[in-house]
Amino acid sequence: MNGARPFRVAGAGLLAIAVLTGCASSPPEDEAHYADLARAADERDVLPAAVETTQDGVEVDVETVRLAAENDGTLVFLARGTQAGEDSVCLVLTGPGDEDWGLTCSIVGGSFGDDRSTYFVVPDDAGPERLPQDISLTRLSENVYVSPAAAPEEVQ
C-alpha cells in the first residue's frame, strides 16, 4: 500500500472473515461489542497524518480510533467506520515511518497483515474457538490477535 514496508491483505483474509464472523449478518449495535473501542480516547489514539481515512468505499470515523496494541514496531488501531455504506469495524496498521500504513474494514471482525504478521480482529463475544486453530496466535488486546505472517508461497 504505502511506504517502505508494505502492508497487504492477508492471503487467508476471506476465510478468516468467514471463520471470525460465524453466522453474524449485522454489525455490532454499540461499542461494547469491541472492548478496545469502549474506553475513553486519550493522546495515543491519533492516526499518523499520512493515513487516508477515506478510500475505495471505506471511511474511518477518526473520533472512534483507539490504539489497541503495538507489535514489533507496528501500531495496531481499531475504529468504527463504513465500508460500501455498511457500518463496520476497521483495523489500521501503521509502521515505524509515517508513510507506512494500511487499513481494512469489515462488518464484524476479519484479518489483515503486513510483511511480518497477520492480525485478527474479533468481537467481544467471539471466543478463541472462533479463531483459526491451525496457526500460532498471540492475544495483543481484548479484540486483536496476531500470528507470524505466512511465507510468500503460502499466501494465496
FIFILO-592557 format. One record per atom (N, C-alpha, C, CB): residue number from 1; atom name; x, y, z. Coordinates in Angstrom, 3 decimals. Glycine has a CB too. Layout:
BEGIN
   nr  atom      east     north        up
  NUM    CA         X         Y         Z
...
// end
This chain:
BEGIN
   nr  atom      east     north        up
    1     N     0.824    -1.171     0.000
    1    CA     0.000     0.000     0.000
    1     C     0.872     1.239     0.000
    1    CB    -0.939    -0.005     1.190
    2     N     1.404     1.632     1.142
    2    CA     2.202     2.842     1.204
    2     C     3.495     2.570     1.942
    2    CB     1.427     3.973     1.879
    3     N     4.516     3.361     1.669
    3    CA     5.739     3.313     2.426
    3     C     6.656     2.165     2.081
    3    CB     5.423     3.256     3.834
    4     N     7.800     2.125     2.796
    4    CA     8.833     1.144     2.509
    4     C     8.459    -0.260     2.950
    4    CB    10.110     1.548     3.167
    5     N     7.674    -0.386     4.003
    5    CA     7.272    -1.701     4.486
    5     C     5.816    -1.892     4.123
    5    CB     7.498    -1.849     6.028
    6     N     5.552    -2.571     2.993
    6    CA     4.169    -2.639     2.512
    6     C     3.272    -3.470     3.418
    6    CB     4.137    -3.211     1.115
    7     N     2.022    -3.068     3.471
    7    CA     1.001    -3.833     4.153
    7     C     0.195    -4.548     3.091
    7    CB     0.098    -2.929     5.048
    8     N    -0.315    -5.703     3.408
    8    CA    -1.091    -6.461     2.439
    8     C    -2.290    -7.063     3.135
    8    CB    -0.235    -7.559     1.769
    9     N    -3.347    -7.268     2.394
    9    CA    -4.464    -8.009     2.945
    9     C    -4.010    -9.439     3.073
    9    CB    -5.748    -7.886     2.061
   10     N    -4.245   -10.039     4.211
   10    CA    -3.789   -11.399     4.455
   10     C    -4.355   -12.351     3.419
   10    CB    -4.181   -11.852     5.854
   11     N    -3.544   -13.289     2.975
   11    CA    -3.970   -14.243     1.963
   11     C    -5.186   -15.036     2.382
   11    CB    -2.854   -15.178     1.640
   12     N    -5.324   -15.313     3.651
   12    CA    -6.467   -16.077     4.143
   12     C    -7.580   -15.157     4.621
   12    CB    -6.039   -17.008     5.271
   13     N    -7.541   -13.902     4.205
   13    CA    -8.481   -12.903     4.690
   13     C    -9.931   -13.301     4.541
   13    CB    -8.256   -11.629     3.984
   14     N   -10.344   -13.770     3.378
   14    CA   -11.740   -14.138     3.193
   14     C   -12.116   -15.309     4.076
   14    CB   -12.014   -14.472     1.737
   15     N   -11.254   -16.281     4.185
   15    CA   -11.506   -17.416     5.057
   15     C   -11.570   -16.950     6.506
   15    CB   -10.420   -18.492     4.880
   16     N   -10.626   -16.102     6.914
   16    CA   -10.607   -15.629     8.293
   16     C   -11.860   -14.834     8.614
   16    CB    -9.366   -14.780     8.550
   17     N   -12.312   -14.003     7.698
   17    CA   -13.525   -13.244     7.951
   17     C   -14.698   -14.190     8.145
   17    CB   -13.805   -12.265     6.803
   18     N   -14.796   -15.221     7.332
   18    CA   -15.886   -16.187     7.471
   18     C   -15.795   -16.906     8.810
   18    CB   -15.859   -17.205     6.317
   19     N   -14.608   -17.301     9.218
   19    CA   -14.436   -18.006    10.480
   19     C   -14.767   -17.092    11.651
   19    CB   -13.005   -18.539    10.608
   20     N   -14.322   -15.849    11.603
   20    CA   -14.486   -14.957    12.741
   20     C   -15.896   -14.417    12.873
   20    CB   -13.528   -13.819    12.635
   21     N   -16.617   -14.312    11.776
   21    CA   -17.949   -13.748    11.863
   21     C   -19.012   -14.781    12.137
   21    CB   -18.274   -13.026    10.613
   22     N   -18.732   -16.032    11.892
   22    CA   -19.717   -17.075    12.131
   22     C   -20.979   -16.786    11.358
   22    CB   -20.025   -17.204    13.619
   23     N   -22.096   -16.738    12.035
   23    CA   -23.384   -16.508    11.387
   23     C   -23.823   -15.060    11.464
   23    CB   -24.434   -17.383    12.004
   24     N   -22.974   -14.184    11.935
   24    CA   -23.364   -12.787    12.092
   24     C   -23.703   -12.176    10.748
   24    CB   -22.252   -11.988    12.771
   25     N   -24.827   -11.463    10.714
   25    CA   -25.213   -10.820     9.468
   25     C   -25.428    -9.332     9.647
   25    CB   -26.464   -11.455     8.918
   26     N   -25.268    -8.826    10.856
   26    CA   -25.442    -7.399    11.070
   26     C   -24.272    -6.872    11.895
   26    CB   -26.793    -7.103    11.773
   27     N   -23.986    -5.584    11.778
   27    CA   -22.872    -5.010    12.519
   27     C   -23.183    -4.909    14.001
   27    CB   -22.522    -3.643    11.970
   28     N   -22.166    -4.723    14.826
   28    CA   -22.393    -4.544    16.252
   28     C   -23.298    -3.342    16.497
   28    CB   -21.061    -4.373    16.995
   29     N   -24.113    -3.409    17.536
   29    CA   -25.049    -2.322    17.817
   29     C   -24.390    -1.169    18.566
   29    CB   -26.223    -2.844    18.617
   30     N   -23.339    -1.443    19.329
   30    CA   -22.659    -0.367    20.042
   30     C   -21.227    -0.793    20.322
   30    CB   -23.400    -0.011    21.363
   31     N   -20.434     0.121    20.873
   31    CA   -19.027    -0.137    21.083
   31     C   -18.744    -1.223    22.112
   31    CB   -18.360     1.112    21.494
   32     N   -19.709    -1.613    22.911
   32    CA   -19.491    -2.644    23.909
   32     C   -19.095    -3.973    23.272
   32    CB   -20.738    -2.822    24.749
   33     N   -19.404    -4.161    22.000
   33    CA   -19.035    -5.398    21.324
   33     C   -17.540    -5.481    21.042
   33    CB   -19.804    -5.527    20.031
   34     N   -16.850    -4.364    21.158
   34    CA   -15.396    -4.313    20.996
   34     C   -14.840    -3.526    22.174
   34    CB   -14.979    -3.659    19.617
   35     N   -14.354    -4.241    23.174
   35    CA   -13.864    -3.593    24.392
   35     C   -12.778    -2.567    24.088
   35    CB   -13.330    -4.637    25.364
   36     N   -11.949    -2.843    23.081
   36    CA   -10.890    -1.900    22.728
   36     C   -11.450    -0.546    22.306
   36    CB   -10.031    -2.472    21.611
   37     N   -12.660    -0.525    21.770
   37    CA   -13.277     0.735    21.339
   37     C   -14.080     1.411    22.447
   37    CB   -14.177     0.485    20.148
   38     N   -14.351     0.700    23.519
   38    CA   -15.232     1.212    24.567
   38     C   -14.550     2.194    25.511
   38    CB   -15.783     0.070    25.359
   39     N   -13.239     2.166    25.582
   39    CA   -12.562     3.058    26.533
   39     C   -12.548     4.499    26.012
   39    CB   -11.116     2.573    26.793
   40     N   -12.393     5.425    26.924
   40    CA   -12.309     6.838    26.551
   40     C   -11.040     7.089    25.743
   40    CB   -12.337     7.742    27.809
   41     N   -11.126     7.984    24.795
   41    CA    -9.972     8.320    23.963
   41     C    -8.926     9.067    24.789
   41    CB   -10.405     9.170    22.747
   42     N    -7.657     8.897    24.406
   42    CA    -6.573     9.660    25.016
   42     C    -5.566    10.037    23.930
   42    CB    -5.885     8.845    26.159
   43     N    -4.438    10.588    24.338
   43    CA    -3.459    11.112    23.381
   43     C    -2.847    10.048    22.467
   43    CB    -2.360    11.805    24.126
   44     N    -2.933     8.777    22.814
   44    CA    -2.374     7.704    21.977
   44     C    -3.260     7.371    20.787
   44    CB    -2.158     6.455    22.807
   45     N    -4.484     7.831    20.792
   45    CA    -5.489     7.401    19.827
   45     C    -5.588     8.313    18.600
   45    CB    -6.827     7.326    20.500
   46     N    -4.437     8.678    18.058
   46    CA    -4.387     9.560    16.891
   46     C    -3.615     8.862    15.785
   46    CB    -3.734    10.931    17.243
   47     N    -4.236     8.762    14.618
   47    CA    -3.562     8.161    13.470
   47     C    -2.529     9.125    12.904
   47    CB    -4.579     7.767    12.384
   48     N    -1.426     8.600    12.349
   48    CA    -0.480     9.479    11.661
   48     C    -1.188    10.236    10.532
   48    CB     0.716     8.662    11.100
   49     N    -0.721    11.432    10.249
   49    CA    -1.348    12.290     9.243
   49     C    -1.388    11.639     7.862
   49    CB    -0.612    13.610     9.160
   50     N    -0.459    10.756     7.555
   50    CA    -0.397    10.141     6.224
   50     C    -1.523     9.138     5.971
   50    CB     0.935     9.451     6.045
   51     N    -2.170     8.649     7.024
   51    CA    -3.220     7.645     6.857
   51     C    -4.432     8.280     6.189
   51    CB    -3.615     7.022     8.221
   52     N    -4.833     7.718     5.062
   52    CA    -6.010     8.185     4.338
   52     C    -7.226     7.461     4.910
   52    CB    -5.872     7.937     2.789
   53     N    -8.060     8.184     5.624
   53    CA    -9.179     7.555     6.320
   53     C   -10.411     7.387     5.437
   53    CB    -9.541     8.363     7.535
   54     N   -10.348     7.885     4.219
   54    CA   -11.421     7.685     3.250
   54     C   -10.786     7.229     1.945
   54    CB   -12.268     8.993     3.047
   55     N   -11.114     6.000     1.521
   55    CA   -10.559     5.472     0.273
   55     C   -11.327     4.240    -0.157
   55    CB    -9.065     5.141     0.432
   56     N   -11.503     4.064    -1.444
   56    CA   -12.087     2.856    -2.027
   56     C   -13.345     2.365    -1.309
   56    CB   -11.065     1.764    -2.029
   57     N   -14.279     3.249    -1.007
   57    CA   -15.529     2.846    -0.372
   57     C   -15.432     2.622     1.122
   57    CB   -16.023     1.614    -1.005
   58     N   -14.263     2.899     1.711
   58    CA   -14.042     2.734     3.141
   58     C   -13.878     4.110     3.764
   58    CB   -12.800     1.840     3.424
   59     N   -14.558     4.322     4.893
   59    CA   -14.392     5.579     5.619
   59     C   -14.255     5.277     7.101
   59    CB   -15.584     6.541     5.360
   60     N   -13.143     5.718     7.688
   60    CA   -12.870     5.514     9.111
   60     C   -13.388     6.720     9.885
   60    CB   -11.342     5.299     9.370
   61     N   -14.133     6.467    10.962
   61    CA   -14.591     7.528    11.851
   61     C   -13.439     7.844    12.804
   61    CB   -15.900     7.108    12.636
   62     N   -12.703     8.917    12.527
   62    CA   -11.498     9.227    13.299
   62     C   -11.789     9.505    14.766
   62    CB   -10.796    10.413    12.696
   63     N   -13.005     9.875    15.101
   63    CA   -13.365    10.110    16.509
   63     C   -13.381     8.814    17.315
   63    CB   -14.733    10.788    16.599
   64     N   -13.469     7.661    16.645
   64    CA   -13.543     6.383    17.351
   64     C   -12.217     5.621    17.351
   64    CB   -14.616     5.523    16.731
   65     N   -11.171     6.167    16.767
   65    CA    -9.873     5.486    16.686
   65     C    -9.329     5.235    18.089
   65    CB    -8.861     6.323    15.856
   66     N    -8.908     3.981    18.315
   66    CA    -8.268     3.612    19.583
   66     C    -7.032     2.781    19.284
   66    CB    -9.253     2.827    20.510
   67     N    -5.928     3.100    19.934
   67    CA    -4.730     2.288    19.829
   67     C    -4.981     1.014    20.617
   67    CB    -3.461     3.051    20.352
   68     N    -5.000    -0.120    19.941
   68    CA    -5.274    -1.398    20.602
   68     C    -3.998    -2.054    21.098
   68    CB    -6.003    -2.341    19.654
   69     N    -2.897    -1.897    20.333
   69    CA    -1.664    -2.592    20.699
   69     C    -0.506    -2.080    19.861
   69    CB    -1.820    -4.113    20.524
   70     N     0.689    -2.503    20.251
   70    CA     1.907    -2.299    19.477
   70     C     2.544    -3.667    19.337
   70    CB     2.889    -1.256    20.159
   71     N     2.986    -3.988    18.134
   71    CA     3.599    -5.281    17.894
   71     C     4.807    -5.117    16.980
   71    CB     2.582    -6.262    17.282
   72     N     5.988    -5.266    17.541
   72    CA     7.214    -5.263    16.743
   72     C     7.313    -4.036    15.834
   72    CB     7.288    -6.529    15.905
   73     N     7.025    -2.866    16.381
   73    CA     7.131    -1.622    15.628
   73     C     5.882    -1.232    14.863
   73    CB     8.251    -1.721    14.685
   74     N     4.871    -2.087    14.834
   74    CA     3.606    -1.773    14.167
   74     C     2.590    -1.361    15.216
   74    CB     3.084    -2.984    13.340
   75     N     1.981    -0.184    15.016
   75    CA     0.892     0.247    15.880
   75     C    -0.404    -0.299    15.301
   75    CB     0.844     1.808    16.012
   76     N    -1.229    -0.875    16.164
   76    CA    -2.472    -1.523    15.759
   76     C    -3.635    -0.719    16.326
   76    CB    -2.526    -3.011    16.245
   77     N    -4.405    -0.097    15.429
   77    CA    -5.545     0.719    15.822
   77     C    -6.842     0.037    15.402
   77    CB    -5.449     2.127    15.203
   78     N    -7.895     0.222    16.199
   78    CA    -9.249    -0.166    15.814
   78     C   -10.088     1.110    15.758
   78    CB    -9.864    -1.220    16.821
   79     N   -11.114     1.087    14.924
   79    CA   -12.022     2.227    14.813
   79     C   -13.341     1.753    14.239
   79    CB   -11.413     3.348    13.934
   80     N   -14.363     2.557    14.419
   80    CA   -15.623     2.357    13.713
   80     C   -15.478     2.991    12.342
   80    CB   -16.838     2.966    14.503
   81     N   -16.252     2.511    11.404
   81    CA   -16.215     3.091    10.072
   81     C   -17.332     2.533     9.226
   81    CB   -14.872     2.838     9.408
   82     N   -17.248     2.804     7.937
   82    CA   -18.193     2.234     6.985
   82     C   -17.417     1.668     5.808
   82    CB   -19.225     3.294     6.511
   83     N   -17.974     0.630     5.250
   83    CA   -17.434     0.025     4.035
   83     C   -18.616    -0.158     3.104
   83    CB   -16.688    -1.350     4.324
   84     N   -18.556     0.498     1.956
   84    CA   -19.663     0.466     0.998
   84     C   -20.988     0.834     1.671
   84    CB   -19.769    -0.925     0.352
   85     N   -20.929     1.808     2.593
   85    CA   -22.132     2.282     3.261
   85     C   -22.602     1.462     4.447
   85    CB   -23.207     2.346     2.294
   86     N   -21.957     0.325     4.726
   86    CA   -22.335    -0.537     5.856
   86     C   -21.468    -0.220     7.073
   86    CB   -22.199    -2.036     5.475
   87     N   -22.077    -0.150     8.268
   87    CA   -21.303     0.035     9.491
   87     C   -20.309    -1.105     9.629
   87    CB   -22.228     0.111    10.733
   88     N   -19.108    -0.775    10.083
   88    CA   -18.075    -1.797    10.195
   88     C   -17.086    -1.437    11.292
   88    CB   -17.346    -1.976     8.859
   89     N   -16.187    -2.380    11.565
   89    CA   -15.057    -2.131    12.442
   89     C   -13.826    -2.122    11.538
   89    CB   -14.944    -3.220    13.602
   90     N   -12.918    -1.180    11.804
   90    CA   -11.746    -1.018    10.944
   90     C   -10.471    -1.303    11.729
   90    CB   -11.701     0.403    10.347
   91     N    -9.534    -1.924    11.055
   91    CA    -8.211    -2.194    11.586
   91     C    -7.243    -1.344    10.786
   91    CB    -7.846    -3.723    11.513
   92     N    -6.455    -0.540    11.483
   92    CA    -5.456     0.310    10.840
   92     C    -4.099    -0.073    11.410
   92    CB    -5.761     1.842    11.060
   93     N    -3.168    -0.399    10.531
   93    CA    -1.806    -0.731    10.934
   93     C    -0.892     0.386    10.468
   93    CB    -1.354    -2.108    10.353
   94     N    -0.031     0.870    11.357
   94    CA     0.944     1.883    10.963
   94     C     2.327     1.410    11.366
   94    CB     0.621     3.260    11.607
   95     N     3.271     1.599    10.464
   95    CA     4.642     1.178    10.715
   95     C     5.447     2.262    11.390
   95    CB     5.309     0.775     9.429
   96     N     6.731     2.002    11.546
   96    CA     7.581     2.964    12.233
   96     C     7.708     4.296    11.488
   96    CB     8.946     2.369    12.438
   97     N     7.574     4.270    10.159
   97    CA     7.614     5.507     9.389
   97     C     6.216     6.038     9.190
   97    CB     8.298     5.291     8.040
   98     N     6.080     7.351     9.124
   98    CA     4.758     7.955     8.978
   98     C     4.051     7.525     7.705
   98    CB     4.874     9.450     9.003
   99     N     4.797     7.107     6.692
   99    CA     4.190     6.730     5.414
   99     C     3.805     5.256     5.354
   99    CB     5.138     7.048     4.284
  100     N     4.174     4.451     6.338
  100    CA     3.866     3.019     6.362
  100     C     2.521     2.801     7.040
  100    CB     4.982     2.219     7.092
  101     N     1.507     2.427     6.265
  101    CA     0.200     2.197     6.866
  101     C    -0.662     1.357     5.934
  101    CB    -0.495     3.532     7.186
  102     N    -1.698     0.788     6.511
  102    CA    -2.697     0.046     5.757
  102     C    -3.954    -0.055     6.590
  102    CB    -2.180    -1.359     5.363
  103     N    -5.091    -0.223     5.914
  103    CA    -6.336    -0.365     6.666
  103     C    -7.293    -1.283     5.929
  103    CB    -6.988     1.004     6.905
  104     N    -8.188    -1.859     6.711
  104    CA    -9.281    -2.662     6.173
  104     C   -10.460    -2.534     7.122
  104    CB    -8.861    -4.160     5.988
  105     N   -11.644    -2.685     6.598
  105    CA   -12.855    -2.646     7.426
  105     C   -13.710    -3.859     7.088
  105    CB   -13.658    -1.316     7.204
  106     N   -14.467    -4.332     8.063
  106    CA   -15.336    -5.481     7.880
  106     C   -16.561    -5.290     8.770
  106    CB   -14.592    -6.817     8.212
  107     N   -17.667    -5.885     8.392
  107    CA   -18.881    -5.757     9.196
  107     C   -18.639    -6.284    10.602
  107    CB   -20.054    -6.508     8.537
  108     N   -18.029    -7.446    10.731
  108    CA   -17.675    -7.992    12.040
  108     C   -16.360    -8.741    11.913
  108    CB   -18.797    -8.927    12.589
  109     N   -15.302    -8.197    12.516
  109    CA   -14.021    -8.885    12.555
  109     C   -13.343    -9.012    11.213
  109    CB   -14.202   -10.224    13.126
  110     N   -12.278    -9.803    11.166
  110    CA   -11.542   -10.022     9.937
  110     C   -10.060   -10.127    10.192
  110    CB   -11.818    -8.920     8.957
  111     N    -9.284   -10.109     9.114
  111    CA    -7.833   -10.192     9.250
  111     C    -7.167    -9.281     8.246
  111    CB    -7.345   -11.634     9.069
  112     N    -5.934    -8.924     8.550
  112    CA    -5.157    -8.019     7.724
  112     C    -3.714    -8.214     8.122
  112    CB    -5.611    -6.524     7.889
  113     N    -2.778    -8.016     7.212
  113    CA    -1.401    -8.248     7.588
  113     C    -0.413    -7.322     6.937
  113    CB    -1.037    -9.619     7.278
  114     N     0.776    -7.313     7.515
  114    CA     1.904    -6.665     6.894
  114     C     2.872    -7.764     6.496
  114    CB     2.569    -5.613     7.845
  115     N     4.099    -7.436     6.164
  115    CA     5.021    -8.461     5.687
  115     C     5.563    -9.360     6.794
  115    CB     6.162    -7.812     4.976
  116     N     5.224    -9.064     8.053
  116    CA     5.725    -9.888     9.162
  116     C     4.647   -10.582     9.968
  116    CB     6.531    -9.048    10.076
  117     N     3.426   -10.064     9.956
  117    CA     2.390   -10.593    10.843
  117     C     1.016   -10.487    10.198
  117    CB     2.401    -9.852    12.184
  118     N     0.108   -11.343    10.668
  118    CA    -1.297   -11.253    10.290
  118     C    -2.078   -10.972    11.560
  118    CB    -1.801   -12.567     9.577
  119     N    -2.952    -9.967    11.496
  119    CA    -3.737    -9.530    12.647
  119     C    -5.178    -9.960    12.463
  119    CB    -3.645    -7.998    12.836
  120     N    -5.788   -10.457    13.528
  120    CA    -7.177   -10.913    13.520
  120     C    -7.968   -10.072    14.504
  120    CB    -7.282   -12.427    13.873
  121     N    -9.101    -9.543    14.063
  121    CA    -9.979    -8.742    14.910
  121     C   -11.224    -9.567    15.205
  121    CB   -10.350    -7.376    14.230
  122     N   -11.551    -9.676    16.494
  122    CA   -12.727   -10.445    16.893
  122     C   -13.583    -9.623    17.849
  122    CB   -12.312   -11.783    17.550
  123     N   -14.896    -9.720    17.734
  123    CA   -15.771    -9.034    18.691
  123     C   -15.680    -9.693    20.064
  123    CB   -17.234    -9.038    18.193
  124     N   -16.166    -8.996    21.083
  124    CA   -16.070    -9.488    22.457
  124     C   -16.682   -10.867    22.646
  124    CB   -16.734    -8.522    23.387
  125     N   -17.782   -11.145    21.980
  125    CA   -18.467   -12.419    22.199
  125     C   -17.894   -13.572    21.376
  125    CB   -19.924   -12.263    21.882
  126     N   -16.811   -13.326    20.654
  126    CA   -16.178   -14.394    19.859
  126     C   -15.040   -14.993    20.665
  126    CB   -15.654   -13.853    18.485
  127     N   -15.197   -16.210    21.092
  127    CA   -14.165   -16.880    21.867
  127     C   -13.031   -17.368    20.982
  127    CB   -14.757   -18.039    22.637
  128     N   -11.952   -17.834    21.608
  128    CA   -10.796   -18.327    20.863
  128     C   -11.138   -19.451    19.884
  128    CB    -9.747   -18.808    21.826
  129     N   -12.195   -20.197    20.165
  129    CA   -12.574   -21.286    19.260
  129     C   -13.026   -20.771    17.893
  129    CB   -13.685   -22.120    19.887
  130     N   -13.328   -19.490    17.793
  130    CA   -13.731   -18.914    16.507
  130     C   -12.543   -18.368    15.726
  130    CB   -14.750   -17.807    16.724
  131     N   -11.357   -18.475    16.289
  131    CA   -10.132   -18.086    15.595
  131     C    -9.566   -19.295    14.870
  131    CB    -9.088   -17.500    16.584
  132     N    -8.742   -19.079    13.848
  132    CA    -8.098   -20.213    13.181
  132     C    -7.325   -21.044    14.202
  132    CB    -7.152   -19.725    12.050
  133     N    -7.496   -22.347    14.158
  133    CA    -6.862   -23.232    15.133
  133     C    -5.531   -23.799    14.652
  133    CB    -7.791   -24.363    15.470
  134     N    -5.244   -23.651    13.355
  134    CA    -4.059   -24.282    12.787
  134     C    -2.853   -23.354    12.700
  134    CB    -4.378   -24.803    11.426
  135     N    -2.913   -22.189    13.377
  135    CA    -1.785   -21.272    13.396
  135     C    -1.541   -20.797    14.823
  135    CB    -2.035   -20.073    12.453
  136     N    -0.331   -20.328    15.071
  136    CA     0.037   -19.812    16.380
  136     C    -0.473   -18.376    16.513
  136    CB     1.577   -19.878    16.590
  137     N    -1.225   -18.109    17.572
  137    CA    -1.793   -16.780    17.798
  137     C    -1.379   -16.238    19.160
  137    CB    -3.324   -16.825    17.691
  138     N    -1.139   -14.931    19.206
  138    CA    -0.861   -14.231    20.449
  138     C    -1.905   -13.140    20.606
  138    CB     0.587   -13.642    20.468
  139     N    -2.507   -13.068    21.788
  139    CA    -3.503   -12.025    22.053
  139     C    -2.779   -10.726    22.365
  139    CB    -4.449   -12.429    23.230
  140     N    -3.063    -9.671    21.568
  140    CA    -2.454    -8.365    21.784
  140     C    -3.341    -7.444    22.612
  140    CB    -2.143    -7.716    20.458
  141     N    -4.662    -7.636    22.499
  141    CA    -5.612    -6.791    23.218
  141     C    -6.901    -7.581    23.372
  141    CB    -5.861    -5.429    22.471
  142     N    -7.924    -6.936    23.888
  142    CA    -9.212    -7.609    24.058
  142     C    -9.766    -8.136    22.737
  142    CB   -10.215    -6.660    24.691
  143     N    -9.486    -7.439    21.642
  143    CA   -10.103    -7.784    20.369
  143     C    -9.128    -8.096    19.248
  143    CB   -10.974    -6.687    19.943
  144     N    -7.829    -8.055    19.497
  144    CA    -6.843    -8.255    18.436
  144     C    -5.884    -9.379    18.808
  144    CB    -6.062    -6.954    18.166
  145     N    -5.697   -10.296    17.850
  145    CA    -4.723   -11.375    17.955
  145     C    -3.751   -11.229    16.799
  145    CB    -5.414   -12.782    17.946
  146     N    -2.552   -11.778    16.959
  146    CA    -1.548   -11.704    15.897
  146     C    -0.916   -13.074    15.688
  146    CB    -0.463   -10.653    16.236
  147     N    -0.519   -13.325    14.450
  147    CA     0.199   -14.533    14.084
  147     C     1.321   -14.126    13.139
  147    CB    -0.753   -15.596    13.428
  148     N     2.474   -14.804    13.207
  148    CA     3.512   -14.508    12.217
  148     C     2.951   -14.716    10.817
  148    CB     4.767   -15.397    12.442
  149     N     3.365   -13.865     9.884
  149    CA     2.870   -13.958     8.506
  149     C     3.322   -15.263     7.872
  149    CB     3.358   -12.758     7.664
  150     N     2.486   -15.777     6.974
  150    CA     2.843   -16.974     6.212
  150     C     3.940   -16.619     5.238
  150    CB     1.614   -17.560     5.466
  151     N     4.742   -17.605     4.915
  151    CA     5.764   -17.412     3.879
  151     C     5.053   -17.040     2.586
  151    CB     6.649   -18.703     3.689
  152     N     5.691   -16.252     1.709
  152    CA     5.026   -15.791     0.487
  152     C     4.371   -16.907    -0.324
  152    CB     6.015   -15.077    -0.377
  153     N     4.957   -18.085    -0.382
  153    CA     4.351   -19.163    -1.158
  153     C     3.087   -19.704    -0.502
  153    CB     5.347   -20.288    -1.352
  154     N     2.868   -19.413     0.804
  154    CA     1.678   -19.871     1.488
  154     C     0.523   -18.884     1.363
  154    CB     1.986   -20.118     2.937
  155     N     0.815   -17.662     0.982
  155    CA    -0.222   -16.648     0.841
  155     C    -0.881   -16.800    -0.527
  155    CB     0.366   -15.218     1.018
  156     N    -2.204   -16.875    -0.509
  156    CA    -2.935   -17.092    -1.763
  156     C    -3.636   -15.849    -2.213
  156    CB    -3.936   -18.207    -1.613
// end
